[in-house]
Amino acid sequence: MALGLAANYLQAGPASSRDDHAVLTALDEEYQKAVERNDGTTMARILTEDYVLVDGNGKIYSKADLINDTKSGKTHYEHQKDSERTIRIWGDTAVVTAKLWVKGLEDGEQVNYEEWFSDTYVRTPQGWRYAFGQASLPLQASLPLAGAPAHQ
């Protein structure tokens, strides 16, 4: 059902706040799964052409940077799941904020950490699209590579 709701993001036009929440929740989940699977096609469909991500160190990534990374093989996630998600909607702009647990390879290095992110979505004529992301520094330097975050 979540993927069916996420497909609705392609539909243009006004929607109720309840519908928007459902679509944005499903879209956020679809995007995180696409990142976990290195599914650049799905990521490209969700991201705006002028997409920007700013990480906790201040490094800036474009849509092309993220899509190219899916092809490089240097990054592969075993786990890319968010929790504590909130969605705030102001007309044609929405911000999804959540805590993300990341485990796997980033640029060839083993990682296992949590971070906060805020993702800005905009309603376009084609529906909701992910336009801007900002991530915090990792909340802990490192979690045990074999385990889950301490709170789970």
N, C-alpha and C positions, 0 to 999 in steps of 0.2 A: 504494500500500500504506500509506503514512503516513497518509492520510486515513481509511483503514479502521481503522487502529489508534486514531486520534484519536476516531473514533466510539465506540470502546469506553469512553471516559471516562464515557459515560452509563450504563454497566452498573454496578450496585451489587454489593457483596459482596467477599469477600476475593480477592486475586490474589497471584500470586507476585511477588517482588521483580523478577524478570526481566520479567514482564508489565508491572508498574508502570513500570519504566524505559522500556520501549517505548512505552507509552501516554503517559507524560509527555513524552518526546522528541517524539512526533508532535503532542501538544497544544501544546507550546511552538512548534513550527514552524507549526502552524495559526494560532495566535494572532498570531505575527509577520507572517504573510502577510495576515491579516485587517486588522491595523493598516496595513500597506503599501497595501492596497486600499481603506481607509476602509470596511470591511465591519462596520458596527456591529451587524448581526444576529448574526454569528458571535462577535464580541467579547462581546456581551451573553449569549450562550449559555454562554460559557466562564467569565465573571466571576461571582463571588458577588454577591448583592444588596448586601452591606455592604463590597464591595471598596474598598481604599484604595491609592493610589500616592503615594509621597513622592519627589520628584525631588531632584537634587543641591543645589538651592538651598533645600530645605526646604519647597517648595510642596506642598500636599496636594490630590490629585484624587480624586473619587469615581467610581464606575461611571457615573453620570449625566453627569459632566463629560466623560469619555472618549467616551461614546456621542454626546453633543451635539457634540463636536468633530469627529466624523466627518461630521456633517451641515452644519457651518459653511462648509466649503470653504477655511478659513484654513490647514488643515494637510493636506498631501498628500506622501506619501513616494515617492520613486523607488526607494529602497533601505532595507530594514529587515531586516537579517539578522544572526543571532548566530553566534558561533564560540567555541571554547574552553569549551564547555558542560560543566558537571558537574551531576549530579543526586544528591541525597542524600535518602534516604527513612527516616523514623522512624515506623513504624506508619501512621497515617492522615494524616501530614503530610510534605510533600516540599518541598525548596528546589532550584530551578533557578537556577544562577549561570552567567552567560556575559558575553562582551564583545559589545556590539551596535554595528554600524555603521549610522548613521542618515544619510540624505541626502534632501533635499527641502525642503519648506516647513513651517515650524512657526510658527503664528500669523502667517502672511504673510511671514515672513523666510526667506531661503535659508539652509540649514544643511548641514553635512557634518562629522560628528564621530563619535568612538567613545566609548562609556561602558561601565562595568560595571553589571550589574544583578543583583539577587537577587529571585526571584519565589517566593512561598510558595503552594503548592497544598495543598488539604485534600480528603480523601476524604469525600464526602457520601453520603447514601442514593442520590443520582443519579449518583455517580461522582466523579472528580477535577474540582475547580473551582479557579480562580485567585482567591486571596483577598487577597493583599497583595504589593505590589511596591515596591522601593526601587532608585533609580538613582543612580549617582555623578555628579559633575560631568563634563563632557566631558574626555577624556584629553588632547586637544589643543584649543587655542582654535579652530582652523579647519583643515580640510584643503582642498586645492585643489578647487574646486567641480566641475571637469571630471573629476577622477580618483578613484581608489580610495585607501583608506588606504595609508600609506607601506609597510606591511609586505606588501602584496599586489602 
